[in-house]
Amino acid sequence: MTPRQQSALEFIRAYVIEHGIAPTYGEIARAVGLHSKSNAHFVVDALIAGGLLVRTPYRVRGLIVADVCPHCKRPFQHKVAA
């Protein structure tokens, strides 16, 4: 994962937890320091290909972070059974 992808993922995760909805591509671009929404789209597509994000079809702001609960909007607690 590139540093830009990492910062985009961290921003999207924090945004979803705070607002309960995914950010727009414009918001992602501004937060990460990209010059256009299409560049943000490329970064998001790479995160989707890596399995870190899921895109909900036919939905505006339809990005779901793979480790954030879609119902309570909080990160999953990854516990390993001993």
JOCORKA-V935527 format. One record per backbone hydrogen bond with DSSP energy under -1.0 kcal/mol. NH is the residue of the N-H (numbers start at 1). CO is the residue of the C=O. If there is no record, write none. Layout:
[[NH & CO] [NH & CO]]
This chain:
[[6 & 2] [7 & 3] [8 & 4] [9 & 5] [10 & 6] [11 & 7] [12 & 8] [13 & 9] [14 & 10] [15 & 11] [16 & 12] [17 & 13] [18 & 14] [19 & 15] [20 & 16] [28 & 24] [29 & 25] [30 & 26] [31 & 27] [32 & 28] [33 & 29] [34 & 29] [40 & 36] [41 & 37] [42 & 38] [43 & 39] [44 & 40] [45 & 41] [46 & 42] [47 & 43] [48 & 44] [49 & 45] [50 & 46] [51 & 48] [52 & 47] [53 & 47] [54 & 64] [56 & 62] [62 & 59] [64 & 54] [66 & 52] [68 & 65] [69 & 74] [73 & 69] [76 & 67] [79 & 77]]
